[in-house]
Amino acid sequence: MATDGNLITILSIDGGGVRGIIPSILDGTDARIADYFDYISGTSTGGLITTMLTTPNETNRPLFTAERITDFYRNNSKLIFPETSGDYQPPLKYHSSIWDWFTSIWDRYGLPAYRYSKDVLEMIEKTLFRPKHDGVFLHKKIKEMVKEKKLHETLTNVIIPSFDIKLLQPVCFSTMKAKRYELEDASLSDVCIGTSAAPYYLPPYYFDIKSSKGTKARSFNLVDGGVAANNPTLFAICEVMKEISKNRNFSSLNNMDCSKFLILSLGTGSAKRAENLEVGDPKAWGLYQWFTGPHGITTPLMDVFSTAMDDMVDNYLSIFYGFSGFKDNYFRIQDDSLKYAETSTDNSKDENLKNLETIANELLKKPVSAVNSETGLYEPIEGKNKNEDKLRMFAKRLSDERKKRIG
């Protein structure tokens, strides 16, 4: 925790599936982000990046550099989100009555060949009754990377949101709470899997934490943190303020000093300028349309919710910092000009990954922009530099802050 007179530095990384490759490119190859931020917060793919940047290796340095994180997405996206989902699995037992109904329909119309068609059964099974991807490779990969490391061991404080579907409320996994309470000290692999369990794309995730004496336990039934905070910046600020409140014994909500917070927020892109979604025939917008979209390449229902939440957080903070007189203490990098196909959470095709890398590199060359609260679009700020210039200035402030602390 930064002391009086020092900045409290926060890095926030959005969720977005394979689009996590965008913020992974926005840092230098020699960066050791954990050395410069008091708190790093990430949702879904951002939570995975957060863990990679803060999990200690054998020499107590970060497990991954930014460059290695980019390689992770290049090498593993196709295995996490395969274009074909593997071997056929039998129908789920608790849907047997529905399957009986299907087969009775096929028999009624004299179509016995379809009753035994593996392809048809597999298509219906996967579309209606199972997540789009099984998550097996992702779970295995995460556990291989972080091994038995736990939340209290991160090199700097992390704040990773998820959502408990049993309790119907957000769950915050944080280093601070893990150091205080045994039943908050989850395995980092469990936290990563939980925050990235995107509904429809990946299965929900269950785990429990047991006390060392085995007398108490806490269970979690988790889905993607993006359900509550796809852009976790405001979520992180609230958690930090709670922490300050506990340590300094005053009301956090009445004493937020913008001059003491230095916040970098990294988005994973949106397709707000694409304008591919139109109402058209209102009667056509049933469950299928909301989950497949007009082009069958993304899920409009989730896109609407996540984009709305991202924009509201950025709107609040831009206005808040703008009026506070410390607008340079909050810097968000986001690209709202992606094509609709590029925003798909599980588009793991080589072409798309290359496009996302190009978008990230070009984003550095674009002028510093801020969201227009009227249009919701990012517009260049007159007289400001490019994003890469602003990042350099931001990094200089972080470096100066670090020198004050250690010197």
C-alpha distance (Angstrom), angle and dihedral (degrees) to the residues before:
residue distance angle dihedral
M1 . . .
A2 3.80 . .
T3 3.80 114.5 .
D4 3.83 128.1 -131.4
G5 3.78 110.6 -61.5
N6 3.80 93.7 25.5
L7 3.77 128.4 99.1
I8 3.78 121.8 -108.6
T9 3.79 104.4 -135.9
I10 3.81 122.0 -153.8
L11 3.81 131.1 -177.4
S12 3.81 117.2 -166.1
I13 3.83 125.2 -169.8
D14 3.81 123.3 -167.9
G15 3.78 127.5 -134.1
G16 3.79 121.4 -111.7
G17 3.81 115.2 134.7
V18 3.80 112.8 -124.1
R19 3.83 88.3 4.4
G20 3.81 85.8 79.6
I21 3.79 84.1 90.9
I22 3.83 87.7 77.1
P23 3.84 99.8 65.6
S24 3.81 90.2 37.3
I25 3.82 89.0 65.9
L26 3.80 95.5 47.4
D27 3.82 93.2 81.4
G28 3.79 132.8 69.0
T29 3.79 120.3 -99.9
D30 3.81 91.4 -114.1
A31 3.80 95.7 47.8
R32 3.78 119.4 130.2
I33 3.76 97.9 -169.6
A34 3.81 95.2 -179.3
D35 3.81 89.8 66.5
Y36 3.80 93.5 61.5
F37 3.81 107.3 38.1
D38 3.79 125.9 69.6
Y39 3.80 89.6 -159.9
I40 3.79 132.6 22.3
S41 3.77 117.7 -169.8
G42 3.78 127.5 -173.5
T43 3.78 138.5 168.7
S44 3.81 125.4 -149.7
T45 3.81 106.3 -36.5
G46 3.82 85.9 8.2
G47 3.81 88.4 56.5
L48 3.78 89.3 53.0
I49 3.82 90.8 51.0
T50 3.81 89.9 46.8
T51 3.79 90.6 54.4
M52 3.80 92.9 47.4
L53 3.81 90.6 52.2
T54 3.81 95.5 47.8
T55 3.80 107.6 33.4
P56 3.83 109.7 104.1
N57 3.79 121.7 -126.1
E58 3.81 126.5 -151.0
T59 3.81 91.5 -70.9
N60 3.81 93.5 46.5
R61 3.79 93.2 -107.6
P62 3.83 125.8 121.8
L63 3.79 115.2 -67.8
F64 3.82 93.1 -133.1
T65 3.78 138.4 29.7
A66 3.81 118.5 -146.9
E67 3.81 89.0 -103.5
R68 3.80 92.3 55.2
I69 3.79 90.8 49.4
T70 3.80 89.1 56.7
D71 3.80 88.7 51.2
F72 3.81 89.0 50.7
Y73 3.80 91.1 59.9
R74 3.79 93.3 43.4
N75 3.81 93.1 50.7
N76 3.80 102.5 36.9
S77 3.82 110.3 30.6
K78 3.80 93.0 89.2
L79 3.79 91.0 51.0
I80 3.79 93.7 46.9
F81 3.81 92.9 45.2
P82 3.82 105.9 24.9
E83 3.78 118.0 -171.9
T84 3.82 88.0 -132.2
S85 3.76 118.3 39.1
G86 3.78 101.7 -141.0
D87 3.76 133.2 -124.4
Y88 3.75 123.2 12.9
Q89 3.80 116.4 -104.0
P90 3.82 124.4 -156.3
P91 3.81 117.7 -102.6
L92 3.80 116.0 -82.3
K93 3.80 111.9 -95.1
Y94 3.77 96.4 -127.5
H95 3.80 89.8 59.0
S96 3.81 94.2 55.1
S97 3.80 93.1 113.0
I98 3.81 90.3 55.4
W99 3.78 90.8 49.3
D100 3.79 89.6 50.4
W101 3.78 87.8 53.9
F102 3.83 91.6 51.1
T103 3.78 94.0 49.4
S104 3.80 91.9 46.4
I105 3.82 89.1 54.9
W106 3.81 90.9 50.3
D107 3.81 91.2 48.9
R108 3.78 92.3 46.8
Y109 3.78 91.4 58.1
G110 3.77 94.1 43.0
L111 3.81 96.4 -110.1
P112 3.82 102.7 133.8
A113 3.81 92.0 149.1
Y114 3.79 90.2 65.1
R115 3.77 91.1 49.6
Y116 3.77 89.7 68.4
S117 3.78 98.1 34.1
K118 3.77 108.4 126.9
D119 3.80 92.4 -158.8
V120 3.79 95.2 52.9
L121 3.79 94.1 44.8
E122 3.79 91.1 46.8
M123 3.79 92.9 49.6
I124 3.81 93.7 50.2
E125 3.79 92.4 42.7
K126 3.78 94.8 51.7
T127 3.79 95.8 40.7
L128 3.79 98.4 48.1
F129 3.77 109.2 23.5
R130 3.81 111.1 26.5
P131 3.82 139.4 50.8
K132 3.77 113.0 -96.4
H133 3.84 90.6 -112.1
D134 3.80 128.1 27.4
G135 3.82 96.7 -137.3
V136 3.81 92.8 -139.7
F137 3.81 95.9 127.0
L138 3.82 93.4 43.3
H139 3.80 92.7 51.0
K140 3.80 92.0 47.6
K141 3.81 93.0 46.9
I142 3.79 94.0 49.7
K143 3.81 92.1 49.9
E144 3.81 90.8 48.7
M145 3.82 91.0 52.1
V146 3.80 103.0 45.9
K147 3.82 97.4 24.7
E148 3.82 111.4 -176.3
K149 3.81 97.2 -18.7
K150 3.80 115.9 137.2
L151 3.78 135.2 -152.7
H152 3.80 96.1 -98.5
E153 3.83 90.3 59.4
T154 3.83 99.5 63.3
L155 3.81 115.5 123.9
T156 3.79 91.7 -124.3
N157 3.79 132.9 10.5
V158 3.79 114.2 -70.4
I159 3.80 128.5 -163.9
I160 3.80 114.6 -164.6
P161 3.82 121.6 174.2
S162 3.78 126.2 -151.2
F163 3.81 133.2 163.4
D164 3.80 126.5 -117.9
I165 3.82 109.4 -144.7
K166 3.81 92.8 -166.5
L167 3.80 93.3 55.2
L168 3.83 93.6 30.8
Q169 3.78 92.3 -136.2
P170 3.81 140.0 103.5
V171 3.79 118.4 -91.7
C172 3.79 122.1 -149.9
F173 3.79 118.9 -151.9
S174 3.79 110.3 -165.7
T175 3.77 139.6 165.3
M176 3.80 90.4 -131.1
K177 3.78 94.8 57.8
A178 3.81 91.7 41.0
K179 3.80 90.6 57.9
R180 3.79 91.5 52.1
Y181 3.79 103.7 39.5
E182 3.78 127.3 40.0
L183 3.79 93.1 -150.6
E184 3.82 90.3 56.6
D185 3.81 93.7 54.2
A186 3.79 99.7 97.0
S187 3.77 126.7 174.0
L188 3.81 110.0 -93.1
S189 3.79 89.3 -130.1
D190 3.82 90.6 57.0
V191 3.81 90.9 48.2
C192 3.83 92.1 50.5
I193 3.79 94.0 47.7
G194 3.81 91.6 46.4
T195 3.80 97.1 49.5
S196 3.83 91.9 47.3
A197 3.83 98.2 47.6
A198 3.80 94.1 114.6
P199 3.83 111.6 -166.5
Y200 3.81 112.7 -109.8
Y201 3.83 91.9 10.3
L202 3.82 101.6 58.5
P203 3.82 133.9 14.9
P204 3.82 122.2 -98.5
Y205 3.79 114.4 -99.7
Y206 3.80 130.3 -130.5
F207 3.78 128.1 -165.9
D208 3.78 138.6 143.7
I209 3.78 137.1 -145.9
K210 3.78 117.4 -138.8
S211 3.77 126.3 -162.2
S212 3.80 118.0 -113.4
K213 3.80 89.4 -109.2
G214 3.79 92.1 48.4
T215 3.81 92.2 -127.4
K216 3.80 96.4 112.7
A217 3.78 136.0 36.1
R218 3.77 138.7 178.7
S219 3.80 122.5 -154.4
F220 3.80 130.6 -154.9
N221 3.82 130.3 -159.6
L222 3.77 101.9 -170.8
V223 3.77 143.2 -173.4
D224 3.80 131.1 173.8
G225 3.80 116.9 -47.5
G226 3.80 87.6 -133.1
V227 3.80 87.8 79.5
A228 3.80 86.5 74.6
A229 3.82 107.5 16.0
N230 3.79 117.8 10.0
N231 3.80 87.0 162.4
P232 3.82 98.3 42.9
T233 3.82 97.9 -172.2
L234 3.80 97.0 105.7
F235 3.81 90.3 39.3
A236 3.81 88.6 55.1
I237 3.81 93.8 47.3
C238 3.80 90.7 52.5
E239 3.80 91.9 50.5
V240 3.80 91.5 48.4
M241 3.80 91.2 49.5
K242 3.80 90.3 51.4
E243 3.78 88.0 52.3
I244 3.80 92.2 49.8
S245 3.79 89.2 48.3
K246 3.79 92.1 55.2
N247 3.78 93.7 46.2
R248 3.79 97.9 43.2
N249 3.78 101.9 30.4
F250 3.80 101.0 -126.4
S251 3.78 136.5 109.7
S252 3.81 108.5 -82.8
L253 3.80 95.3 -157.1
N254 3.80 93.1 57.6
N255 3.78 97.9 44.0
M256 3.78 109.7 48.0
D257 3.80 105.9 143.4
C258 3.82 108.0 -162.2
S259 3.79 90.8 -163.2
K260 3.80 89.3 66.6
F261 3.83 96.8 52.9
L262 3.80 124.1 79.7
I263 3.81 109.3 -175.2
L264 3.80 131.5 -175.4
S265 3.82 114.6 -172.8
L266 3.81 119.9 -169.5
G267 3.80 119.7 -161.5
T268 3.79 127.6 -160.2
G269 3.79 97.1 -140.3
S270 3.79 136.4 -97.3
A271 3.80 137.9 -144.1
K272 3.79 98.3 -128.9
R273 3.80 92.6 133.2
A274 3.81 94.1 47.6
E275 3.83 93.3 76.1
N276 3.79 91.6 -164.9
L277 3.78 94.9 141.6
E278 3.78 114.7 81.1
V279 3.77 129.6 161.5
G280 3.81 94.3 -125.0
D281 3.78 104.5 156.7
P282 3.84 105.1 13.0
K283 3.79 90.7 -158.9
A284 3.80 90.8 62.0
W285 3.81 93.5 63.7
G286 3.78 100.1 95.5
L287 3.80 128.0 133.5
Y288 3.80 93.4 -69.4
Q289 3.81 94.5 53.4
W290 3.80 93.2 46.6
F291 3.80 90.8 53.4
T292 3.80 101.1 39.2
G293 3.80 105.4 27.3
P294 3.78 126.8 -148.7
H295 3.80 92.3 -63.5
G296 3.80 100.3 36.6
I297 3.82 92.5 -124.1
T298 3.80 104.2 105.6
T299 3.81 144.0 10.0
P300 3.84 112.6 -97.9
L301 3.81 93.5 -167.7
M302 3.80 92.7 59.7
D303 3.80 93.4 37.8
V304 3.80 91.1 55.7
F305 3.81 93.9 49.5
S306 3.81 96.9 43.8
T307 3.81 95.0 44.3
A308 3.79 91.7 47.4
M309 3.80 92.0 50.9
D310 3.81 92.8 45.7
D311 3.79 92.2 51.0
M312 3.79 95.2 46.1
V313 3.82 91.5 53.1
D314 3.80 92.1 48.6
N315 3.81 91.8 45.0
Y316 3.80 92.5 52.0
L317 3.79 94.3 47.5
S318 3.82 95.7 42.2
I319 3.80 91.0 52.7
F320 3.80 93.5 41.4
Y321 3.80 94.4 50.4
G322 3.80 92.3 39.1
F323 3.79 91.9 58.9
S324 3.79 94.1 39.8
G325 3.79 93.5 65.9
F326 3.81 92.0 -120.7
K327 3.80 100.9 90.1
D328 3.82 91.6 141.2
N329 3.80 88.9 64.0
Y330 3.81 89.9 71.0
F331 3.79 119.3 57.1
R332 3.80 124.6 171.5
I333 3.79 124.4 -175.5
Q334 3.77 114.3 -159.5
D335 3.81 137.3 150.3
D336 3.80 115.5 -148.8
S337 3.82 96.1 177.9
L338 3.80 100.8 81.4
K339 3.77 119.1 131.7
Y340 3.76 115.2 -109.3
A341 3.82 93.4 -109.2
E342 3.81 90.2 52.6
T343 3.80 91.8 59.3
S344 3.80 94.0 57.8
T345 3.79 109.4 121.4
D346 3.80 94.7 -138.8
N347 3.81 103.7 32.0
S348 3.82 95.6 129.8
K349 3.79 98.2 163.5
D350 3.81 114.5 134.3
E351 3.78 91.2 -120.7
N352 3.79 92.3 55.4
L353 3.81 94.2 46.9
K354 3.80 90.0 51.2
N355 3.80 89.9 48.4
L356 3.80 90.6 52.4
E357 3.80 91.3 50.3
T358 3.80 89.6 50.6
I359 3.82 90.6 48.3
A360 3.80 90.8 52.4
N361 3.79 93.4 49.4
E362 3.80 92.1 46.4
L363 3.79 90.4 47.7
L364 3.79 89.2 64.3
K365 3.81 89.1 58.3
K366 3.80 94.7 49.2
P367 3.81 121.5 97.3
V368 3.77 119.1 -94.7
S369 3.80 106.9 -89.1
A370 3.77 138.2 -171.3
V371 3.76 131.4 -159.8
N372 3.80 116.5 -95.9
S373 3.78 104.6 -134.7
E374 3.82 91.0 -150.1
T375 3.82 99.1 51.5
G376 3.80 99.4 22.3
L377 3.82 89.3 -133.5
Y378 3.80 128.0 123.4
E379 3.78 111.3 -111.0
P380 3.84 129.2 -175.2
I381 3.78 115.7 -98.8
E382 3.79 109.9 -124.2
G383 3.78 113.4 -111.4
K384 3.80 94.7 9.3
N385 3.78 127.5 126.8
K386 3.77 130.9 -119.3
N387 3.79 120.7 -72.7
E388 3.80 91.1 -105.2
D389 3.81 90.2 54.9
K390 3.78 92.1 49.2
L391 3.80 89.6 48.1
R392 3.80 90.3 53.2
M393 3.81 90.3 52.1
F394 3.77 90.1 46.2
A395 3.81 90.3 50.0
K396 3.82 89.7 50.1
R397 3.80 90.3 56.0
L398 3.79 90.1 48.8
S399 3.79 91.0 49.1
D400 3.81 92.7 48.8
E401 3.78 89.8 49.5
R402 3.80 91.3 51.6
K403 3.82 91.8 49.4
K404 3.81 90.6 53.4
R405 3.78 90.5 53.3
I406 3.79 98.6 47.4
G407 3.81 98.5 31.9
